[in-house]
Amino acid sequence: MNTSVSEDRRSNHYLFMPHNYGSPHADLEKHISGLGLRRLDFERCAIAGEVIYTVEGDASPTSQQEEEARIATLAYALKELGDVEDAAEFMRCLNAICEDGDALSRQIVARHYYHEIADRGVSEVLKEMAILAMRLASLNAAVEMTETELGPVMSDHFDAWQDESHSDSIQRFFAEEVESIGRMIRRRRKSASFIYNEDTEWLNGLEASGVSIDELDAAFTHVDAMEQYDEGGAVIVMSSHERTVSCGRIDPEISAEDLPACARHLAGQLRRDYTDGVEIKAMWDEIDAQLEVLFPVSGKTTNGGRFFSHANRELQHFTRQCLEALLDEYRQDFHLTAMRTNPLYRAYYGEIREAVDTKTVGEVMKHAYGARQSGELSVKHLITLKTAARLQRERLARAPISGLAHRLMTEVLTATSAKLKYLSWAFYGDNQPANPIHTLRSQLKSRIWDAIKARKQQSFASGKAA
C-alpha cells in the first residue's frame, strides 16, 4: 500500500487530493490503487474548492416532457396572465405550435410570446398564436378545407372548447395537467415533505413541561422572529430528479498533528490567543520565545562549551511555518474571526457552550436577537449563534440523565392509568410545586413528558383495540 496514504489517514485530504507528479493518468491510477474501500467515496464524491459534494437522484429519471422549463408550464402561465381561460388558451396554442419541438424550443417560444404579451397585450397575441397554430395544423390535415369553411370551423372549435364533453374543453385540459403532475411525483419523487424542525420540538417541549402562557407566548414570538435568519439547509437543485448535496469539507493539509510532539500545544495557544483578540505581533513574540526554549539553536553546554544546532534551527523554521499555515486557516474561518473581532459574539457563544440547561440556551438566543435588532450583531453572526445553540441543545438532549430523572422516568413507565393521570397533573405548571420534577433541567423535563405522552398514546391504542 502507498506509504503516504497510510501516513495521512487521520484526515480526508489525501483521499480527495491526489499528488501531482506530472502524469495525470499515472497519478490517478497510483492514487486509486492505495485507497482500498475508500475508493468508493473518491469516485462517488466531487470537489468544488474545499467543499465535498455528491450528485443524488431518484431511482428512475423523469421523461423529457417532465423536464420542460417552468416558463412553458400552466402554473407559470397562470402566474403571468392572471386569467384561467387566457392561461389555458396560451398553453393550448403553445402545445400546438411546439408539437414536434423539444423542451428548449418550447422555452424559447414561450419566452418570445410572453415578451409580446407584455408589449402588445394578451388578446392580440393569443389571437396571433391561435391563427399560427391552425395554420401549422392545416399543413398535415387529412381533409382540405376551403376558405369559406374556415370561419364556421373556427367558431365550432371555440364552442367545443367551452363544452365540457369535448376533448378540447378547458376542464379536460386541467385534468390532463393534474395527471401530468401526478406522474412527476409518483414513486419516490415527492412534491413536499415534513422537515424536522428543532425549534418546533423545543416549543413542544416547553408546552409539555408546563410553562406559563406568558413564557410560551414569548417563546413563539422569539421563534417567529428568528425564522428570517434560518437558511434552512438549502441544496442546489440541478433538475427534477438530480440535486447536489454537500457532504463536508476537505480537511486542511497541515494540522496540529504535523507539529513536533513537544510543540503541539502551541497550536492550541495560537487558537486561543487569536479568538481572544490578542495582537498578532504579541502572539508571534510569545511563540518565538517558546520556540527558542523548545529548540535552542545556540548556547552553552554543561561543560561550558558553546554549540550550534542546525537540526533545531530547521525544527524552529518548520514549526513556525506550520503555525503560520494554521493561523491563515483561522483567519479564513468565519466563526473564529467573529470570536476575535466581536466581543459580544464571543460572550454569547461562550454562554451557549457553557449552558447546562436548554432554557439557558433559549435565553441567550433571545438576548442575541435583541443585539441583532440594535445592530450590535450582524445577520451572519446571529445565524452562526443559532447553529451553535441547536448543537448545544442536541448535546444536552443526548446527555445521560440524572438519578432523579431516572427514578421519575421509571415511575412514569410503570404507572397505572389512574396514576399516570395524577402524574400528568402533578408535573404540570405549579399544580404541585414540591414535586421533584420541578428541580430538573428543561431537557430532562422534556424527556419525562415525552414518556408520559408515549404511555398515553399506548393506553389509547390498547383501549381502542379492545
Secondary structure, DSSP 8 states (H G I E B T S, - for coil): --HHHHHTTTSSHHHHS----S-HHHHHHHHHHTTGGGHHHHHH-EEETTEEEEEEE-SS---TGGG--GGGSHHHHHHHH--HHHHHHHHHHHHHHTTT--HHHHHHHHHHHHHHHHHH-HHHHHHHHHHHHHHHHHHT-SS---HHHHHHHHHHHHHHHH-TTSTT-HHHHHHHHHHHHHHHTSTT--S------HHHHHHHHHHHTT--HHHHHHHHHHHHHHGGG--TT--EE-SSSEEEEEEEE---SS-GGGS-GGGTHHHHHHHHHHHTT--HHHHHHHHHHHHHHHS--EEE-TTS-EEE-HHHHHHHHHHHHHHHHHHHHHHH-HHHHHHHH-HHHHHHHHHHHH--SHHHHHHHHHHHHHHHHTTSS-HHHHHHHHHHHHHHHHHHHHS---HHHHHHHHHHHH--HHHHHHHHHHHSTTSSTTSGGGGS-HHHHHHHHHHHHHHHHHHHHHHHH-
